[in-house]
Each structure stands twice: as C-alpha cells, then as structure tokens.
Amino acid sequence: MKSKMKTKTKILICASIVAIVIIIQLITSNVGQGTAMRFEQTGVFFPYNFDASPSFYSNSSEFFFFATRDGVAYRTANRDRVEWNHAYSLNRPVMVGRGDFAAVGEQSGGRRIYVFNANEGYLFHVDFDVPVLTFSINETGFLAVVVQYNTGHGIYVFNQASIGGIDGDWMYSRFEEAELVYPTAIEVSADGRYIIVALLDLRVRPTTTLQFGYINSNDGFITGHIQGLFSEERLDRQLVYAMQFMSGNRLVVATTSQLVIYQISPRNHAPSVQEEIWSEALENSLTHIEFYGNSHFVYVLGDRNIGMSDAPPPGTVNIRNAAGARIGTFALGRRATHLSVGHGAVLVGADRNFHAVNFNGTHLWEHNSLFDTRAMLFLDNTDIILIAGMNRAEVQERRRVRVSDFENVWDDED
C-alpha cells in the first residue's frame, strides 16, 4: 500500500514538474508576443472649424506654428499650451515656413502678409494696395513678394530692419512691365545678397527665364544693370514648380521637365557668376517637393510622361543632397497625397496610409490614419507626429502596447 502511494506521489510530482516546465516555456516563448508598436493619442489636441483653413509648420521641433483664418499660434507637442499667439482676420490663409520663420497671407488676392518668428512671435506685416500673387520667406527672415498691378508686376523684398525706412518699407523693389510676362516664383539667399526671380513668358511659347540679381544696390552697381541683374538662364517650354537656396549658394530649381542645381560664385570687383552643376530630366510629373533646411531636398514622382513606359512608377520618393546626389529612395506603390520632412526623415502618405523613411531609404514605420487627414508632420522626433483631420489636430506618439490578435491587423510591427 505504501509502495503504491509512493508511486502515485512520484507520478504527481513528475507531472507537476512537467506542467511547470511547459508553463515556463509558454511564458518565455511569448515574451513580446501580443504587443505591437503603434501610434497612441497623447491627450494633446485642439479643435477648429471645418472651414478654418488650418495650416501647420514645424522646424523639426516639439513646437509648431498653427495658422487659421483667425490668427497664428505657436504651440508645443508635450503640453497643451500656447507659447504665443497673434490674432488677425484672413479669408483663406496660406502659411509658408523656413527655419524659425513663418509668413502668412491670403491664398490668392490678399493685400497683407504677416511675418513671425518662433521665439519672438509677431515681427511685422506689410500692406499693399494691389493683390499679392505669391510670396516666400527664407531662413533668416527675408520676405519676398510679387504683386499684380493694372499693368505689370511689382517685386519686393522686406525684413524686420527695413520696416519704417525713410525710402519705404522695402529693401529691394523693381517693376516688371512686359505684357504676358509673369513672375511665378521668387527666392532670396540666406545672407540676403541674392534674389532669383522666375519669369514665365507667354508671348510666343511658354518659356521661363531665371533672373539672378543682387538685392543691395552697391553690389548691383558693378553689373551696370539698373536692376542689379548679373545672369539669366532660359528654360524653354518649362514652368518652375519650386526653387530654394541650399548651402554654398546652390539653388535647386524644379520645373515641369527637369531638376537643376545652379552654383552662384562671388568674384572680387566683378559680378558674381552662376553655373549649372547638376541636372536630371524628369520622366514623370512631380506631385510634391520639400526641402530639409539647406542640406537636402525630397520629391515624389507622379504619373509617367507620355511615351515614358520605362519611367519609375508613381509614388517613387527620391532623396538628394544639396549637390544633387541621390542618397535614398522609397517606393510608395501609388500616387502620393502628402509629403513632409524632419529629423533627417521623410513622411509620405497616400490618402490615410503613411510611411516614415530615413534619408537613406530605410523604412521606419507604417501608419494607417483612422480619419481623413489634412496634414501630418514630425514633431520632437520621428515617433511623435502631429496629425490634422478635418476639424481637429492631435499629437500622437508611437509606443509598444498590448493588443489582441484582431488589433494586430492595424499595427505596423509585432
């Protein structure tokens, strides 16, 4: 009897040990299982009216500019707090940002433009008696503006120091009076020395002329040209899509048929010279282009041009440095609807589907928004984003969370 009891006891002990081993194996084999990296709400959000025309800009920071019809606010992602705000009234505001500066004006036909700085808030505004066609701001706060007169166009450059000057608020001005010639883009170098104007000439066939000139009249004197121009570049049958100065006085120009980089080189006691240092013909349309500081630019290809069956597929993202060298690429797989850059990475989206990619092309994450998205951009880092919907924007952070098997379908990685 005792022998049978001992045998049963041994069997129970062995069974218990086996059960414990199995449980331990199950626990250890499932460490990390049932979890996924996904974006979660941080509790920082702010509503706006559907027709508020919201726009957003961040210089790779937890702080961001937020503009609507009623004013501009500078907010932070980590706390639902407004650092500063400035009220105005604009019908359809549009904001452009560069570095720590932002400029806000009307989308079309407005007559006032505001300039803001991240640290100081409101800096100045300029008023015109005629409609504004386009404007830009550079990383040191130079505002360049094109306005429409009854006959011809005015081209102006302002900064905070020029406002209230005895000769007018502008530091540079000129008048373009030729009929059927339209300034379509304008750019000022970071040091405020050079101005580039793209003029679209429709008198014979569509042709864009890039005019390279000096802003300061003392510099311009040596050119012998009343407008301080020292060079021109003719782009036949091309319309300028975007242009921006990069490091080393390099100018990136994107047109309807090519990407080109010009180098401006100063000379002692002689006008500066410009030369083309890189170009690439486009076999696709461009859907988006963004610039990262003065070091990189990113663009997304759209539909293939007629007859270009071997062209890259729509949604191809190319990342290049200021010299034009391609350092990364990514295939979105379909036509893009969103593009932004920050923290040495790209945020590209198609409708509600978004991907983050390093500048070398390494895929970081994929995220599917649960609602229609106006804009999405990086804030503190590539795992903290601002996502703007139709009537509210919110800050989300990518975290590891426990999820069910069903929820795993919506997460970017296990």
DRENTI-769441 format. One record per residue (C-alpha): residue number from 1; residue in one letter; x, y, z. Coordinates in steps of 0.5 Angstrom, whole numbers, plus 500, padded with zeros to 3 digits. Layout:
! DRENTI-769441
n:res:c1:c2:c3
NUM:A:X:Y:Z
...
END
This chain:
! DRENTI-769441
n:res:c1:c2:c3
1:M:500:500:500
2:K:506:505:502
3:S:509:503:495
4:K:503:505:491
5:M:502:511:495
6:K:510:513:494
7:T:509:511:486
8:K:503:516:486
9:T:506:521:489
10:K:512:521:485
11:I:508:521:479
12:L:504:527:481
13:I:511:531:483
14:C:514:529:476
15:A:507:531:473
16:S:507:538:477
17:I:515:539:474
18:V:513:538:467
19:A:507:542:468
20:I:511:548:471
21:V:517:547:465
22:I:511:548:460
23:I:508:554:463
24:I:515:557:464
25:Q:517:555:456
26:L:510:558:454
27:I:511:565:458
28:T:518:565:456
29:S:516:564:449
30:N:511:569:449
31:V:515:575:451
32:G:514:581:447
33:Q:508:577:443
34:G:501:580:444
35:T:505:587:443
36:A:506:592:438
37:M:509:599:436
38:R:503:604:434
39:F:501:611:435
40:E:497:613:441
41:Q:494:619:443
42:T:498:623:448
43:G:492:628:450
44:V:494:634:447
45:F:489:636:441
46:F:486:642:439
47:P:479:643:435
48:Y:478:648:430
49:N:472:650:425
50:F:472:646:418
51:D:473:652:414
52:A:478:655:419
53:S:483:653:413
54:P:489:651:418
55:S:496:650:416
56:F:502:648:420
57:Y:509:648:420
58:S:515:645:425
59:N:522:646:424
60:S:524:639:427
61:S:522:641:434
62:E:516:640:439
63:F:514:647:438
64:F:510:648:431
65:F:506:654:428
66:F:499:653:427
67:A:495:658:423
68:T:488:659:422
69:R:483:665:419
70:D:483:668:426
71:G:491:668:427
72:V:497:664:429
73:A:499:661:435
74:Y:506:657:437
75:R:504:651:441
76:T:508:645:444
77:A:507:638:443
78:N:509:636:450
79:R:504:640:454
80:D:497:643:451
81:R:500:650:452
82:V:500:656:447
83:E:507:660:447
84:W:505:666:444
85:N:499:668:439
86:H:497:673:434
87:A:490:675:432
88:Y:488:677:425
89:S:483:676:420
90:L:484:673:413
91:N:479:669:409
92:R:484:664:406
93:P:490:664:410
94:V:497:660:407
95:M:503:660:411
96:V:510:659:409
97:G:516:657:414
98:R:523:656:413
99:G:528:655:419
100:D:525:659:425
101:F:521:664:421
102:A:514:664:418
103:A:510:668:414
104:V:502:668:413
105:G:498:672:408
106:E:492:670:403
107:Q:492:664:399
108:S:490:669:393
109:G:489:676:392
110:G:490:678:399
111:R:494:685:401
112:R:497:684:407
113:I:503:679:410
114:Y:505:678:417
115:V:512:675:419
116:F:513:671:425
117:N:519:668:429
118:A:519:662:433
119:N:522:666:439
120:E:519:673:439
121:G:512:672:436
122:Y:510:677:431
123:L:515:681:428
124:F:512:686:422
125:H:507:686:417
126:V:507:689:410
127:D:501:692:406
128:F:499:693:399
129:D:494:697:395
130:V:494:691:390
131:P:493:684:390
132:V:499:679:392
133:L:501:674:387
134:T:506:670:391
135:F:511:671:397
136:S:516:667:400
137:I:520:667:407
138:N:528:665:408
139:E:531:662:414
140:T:534:669:416
141:G:527:672:416
142:F:527:676:409
143:L:520:676:406
144:A:520:677:398
145:V:513:679:395
146:V:510:679:388
147:V:504:684:387
148:Q:500:685:381
149:Y:499:692:378
150:N:494:694:373
151:T:500:694:368
152:G:506:690:370
153:H:508:687:377
154:G:512:689:383
155:I:517:685:386
156:Y:519:687:393
157:V:524:684:399
158:F:523:686:406
159:N:526:684:413
160:Q:525:687:420
161:A:530:692:420
162:S:527:695:413
163:I:521:697:416
164:G:520:704:417
165:G:526:706:413
166:I:526:713:410
167:D:526:710:403
168:G:520:706:404
169:D:519:699:408
170:W:522:695:403
171:M:530:694:402
172:Y:529:692:395
173:S:524:693:389
174:R:523:693:382
175:F:518:694:377
176:E:516:688:371
177:E:512:692:366
178:A:513:687:360
179:E:506:684:358
180:L:505:677:358
181:V:511:676:363
182:Y:509:674:370
183:P:514:673:376
184:T:512:666:378
185:A:517:664:384
186:I:522:669:388
187:E:527:667:393
188:V:533:670:397
189:S:539:668:399
190:A:540:666:407
191:D:545:672:407
192:G:540:677:404
193:R:545:678:398
194:Y:542:675:392
195:I:535:675:389
196:I:533:670:384
197:V:526:671:380
198:A:523:666:375
199:L:519:670:370
200:L:514:666:365
201:D:514:669:358
202:L:508:667:354
203:R:509:672:349
204:V:511:666:344
205:R:511:660:347
206:P:512:658:355
207:T:519:660:357
208:T:521:661:364
209:T:527:666:365
210:L:531:665:371
211:Q:534:672:373
212:F:540:672:378
213:G:541:679:381
214:Y:543:683:387
215:I:539:686:393
216:N:544:691:395
217:S:545:697:390
218:N:552:698:392
219:D:553:690:390
220:G:549:692:384
221:F:552:698:381
222:I:558:694:379
223:T:553:690:374
224:G:552:696:370
225:H:544:694:370
226:I:539:698:373
227:Q:536:692:377
228:G:543:689:379
229:L:542:683:375
230:F:548:679:373
231:S:546:673:370
232:E:540:670:366
233:E:538:663:365
234:R:533:661:360
235:L:529:655:361
236:D:525:653:354
237:R:518:650:355
238:Q:518:650:362
239:L:515:652:368
240:V:518:653:375
241:Y:515:649:380
242:A:519:651:386
243:M:526:653:388
244:Q:530:654:394
245:F:537:656:396
246:M:541:651:399
247:S:548:651:403
248:G:554:654:399
249:N:550:659:395
250:R:547:653:391
251:L:540:654:388
252:V:535:648:387
253:V:530:649:381
254:A:525:644:380
255:T:521:645:373
256:T:516:641:369
257:S:521:637:366
258:Q:527:637:370
259:L:531:639:376
260:V:537:643:376
261:I:542:646:381
262:Y:546:652:380
263:Q:552:655:384
264:I:553:662:385
265:S:560:664:386
266:P:562:671:388
267:R:568:675:385
268:N:572:681:387
269:H:571:687:384
270:A:567:684:379
271:P:559:681:378
272:S:558:674:381
273:V:557:668:376
274:Q:553:662:376
275:E:554:656:373
276:E:549:649:373
277:I:553:644:377
278:W:547:638:376
279:S:541:637:373
280:E:536:631:372
281:A:531:630:366
282:L:524:628:369
283:E:520:622:366
284:N:515:623:371
285:S:511:629:373
286:L:512:632:380
287:T:507:631:386
288:H:511:634:392
289:I:518:637:393
290:E:520:639:400
291:F:527:642:403
292:Y:530:640:409
293:G:534:646:412
294:N:539:648:407
295:S:542:641:406
296:H:537:636:403
297:F:531:636:398
298:V:526:631:397
299:Y:521:630:392
300:V:516:625:390
301:L:514:623:382
302:G:507:622:380
303:D:505:619:373
304:R:509:617:368
305:N:510:622:362
306:I:507:621:355
307:G:512:616:352
308:M:516:614:358
309:S:514:607:359
310:D:520:605:363
311:A:520:611:368
312:P:520:610:375
313:P:513:608:378
314:P:508:614:381
315:G:510:614:388
316:T:517:614:388
317:V:521:618:393
318:N:528:621:392
319:I:532:624:397
320:R:538:628:395
321:N:543:632:398
322:A:545:640:396
323:A:550:637:391
324:G:544:633:387
325:A:547:626:389
326:R:541:621:391
327:I:542:618:398
328:G:536:615:399
329:T:529:612:395
330:F:523:609:397
331:A:517:606:393
332:L:510:608:396
333:G:507:604:391
334:R:502:609:389
335:R:501:616:388
336:A:502:621:394
337:T:498:626:397
338:H:502:628:403
339:L:510:630:404
340:S:514:633:410
341:V:521:632:412
342:G:524:633:419
343:H:529:630:423
344:G:533:627:417
345:A:527:623:415
346:V:521:623:410
347:L:514:623:412
348:V:510:621:406
349:G:503:619:405
350:A:497:616:400
351:D:490:618:403
352:R:490:615:410
353:N:496:611:409
354:F:503:614:412
355:H:510:612:412
356:A:516:614:415
357:V:523:613:412
358:N:530:615:413
359:F:534:620:409
360:N:538:613:407
361:G:531:610:405
362:T:531:605:411
363:H:523:604:412
364:L:522:606:420
365:W:514:605:420
366:E:508:605:417
367:H:501:608:420
368:N:494:608:418
369:S:490:614:420
370:L:483:613:422
371:F:480:619:419
372:D:481:624:413
373:T:488:627:414
374:R:490:635:412
375:A:497:634:414
376:M:502:630:418
377:L:509:632:421
378:F:514:630:425
379:L:515:634:432
380:D:520:632:437
381:N:523:626:433
382:T:520:621:428
383:D:516:617:433
384:I:512:624:435
385:I:507:627:430
386:L:502:632:429
387:I:496:629:425
388:A:491:634:423
389:G:484:632:421
390:M:478:636:418
391:N:476:639:425
392:R:482:638:430
393:A:489:636:430
394:E:492:632:435
395:V:499:630:438
396:Q:501:622:437
397:E:506:618:440
398:R:509:611:437
399:R:509:606:443
400:R:509:599:445
401:V:502:597:447
402:R:499:590:448
403:V:494:589:443
404:S:489:583:441
405:D:490:579:435
406:F:485:582:431
407:E:488:589:433
408:N:495:587:430
409:V:492:588:423
410:W:492:595:424
411:D:499:596:427
412:D:506:597:424
413:E:510:591:427
414:D:510:586:432
END
